[in-house]
Amino acid sequence: MLTCLSYVYAILSRWGTTRRLLPLLRLPGFGRLWLRRTVRRRESPRPGDITIVIGARNRSDYRLSNALRSIRAQEYPADAVRVIVVDYGSEPESARGTRTICEAHRARYVAVDHAPVWSRSRCLNIGIRLADSKFLMTSDVDVVLSPRYLRDAVHALAASPLSVVCSPMLDLPEDSVPLLEQAAGSGEDVPCDTWKPLCKPRYDWKYHPSIGLTYTAYYKLVRGYDEYYEVWGLEDDDLMRRFTYMGLEPKALDSGSFYLHQWHPKFEGVPDGRNAAQVQLNQSYFEKTHSILRNGRDWGIPRAPAPKRTIA
């Protein structure tokens, strides 16, 4: 069924009619009926379990420590929260540091040694494929969760099962770095409520698609993130759009819980920034590609990057 929907979206996008015809065809509504049955068939034997997947590459510093500490400080049953950190192609010294931080915070460390090009899509897909919990959340090494975030997000999903629960991206300023470093070394819970007034919502968006929580089954149905995307940009927007094509809806968490984004230079590790050749290719690909299923059945398995697909 999902394969058929994917072909329909791909064909409509070639005609440039996707947005106009979808409401008439009622494809998302049809998908929602199918999704309800799919989730019931794939229930986890541990009904409250959450897997949080974080991708990393040469990030064995205070940001990862603060992120993992905030997860372990959640007002949610500790034994129901599993964390997978996928270390995608880090240098040996950084890999050792990341492993040490993961061990300190009871996170599963998964190393991918042969990854010459950063791809957040391929990185996160490795963790998504390993997850067997009822719920799954994708996050980043620089994201700090407020203490009730997981509890409130799961409650929101229970009230609206055909959704992906998201929140605004609250950016901490550059001058907060000494506070972040001090917090990582203190061993105490991250003071989210103290830091929140320092933040600004990114672009004033109601939610940011990069941090989302929903049923693990949904991630696996679409075969995770599109593994075409490399270097930087748009893999989150692409996944959210494919979720909506399938019948899900993004839901902004409005319970008072939030997450904070620890400061770092924009386009960190991308010398040419938005003008980088691969960033431009990502943009072109995103604009022209509208199917739901993208990856082969070997998605989420570490391997050499596939040749780039041509864009008609």
Protein Blocks (a to p, Z undefined) as FASTA:
>chain_A
ZZmmmmmmmmmmmnopmmmmmmmnommmmmmmmmmmmmmmmccfblkbccdddddehiac
fklmmmmmmmmmpccdfklpccddddehiafklmmmmmmmmmmnopacdddfblfbacfk
lmmmmmmmmpccfbdcdddfkbccdfklmmmmmmmmmmmmbbcdddddddddfklmmmmm
mmmmnopacdfklmmmmpccehhiabdfkbccddfklmmmnnpaafkbghiahjlmmmmm
mmmmnopacdddfehpacddddddehihianlmmlmklmmmmmmmmmpccfblbdfkgoi
acddddddddZZ
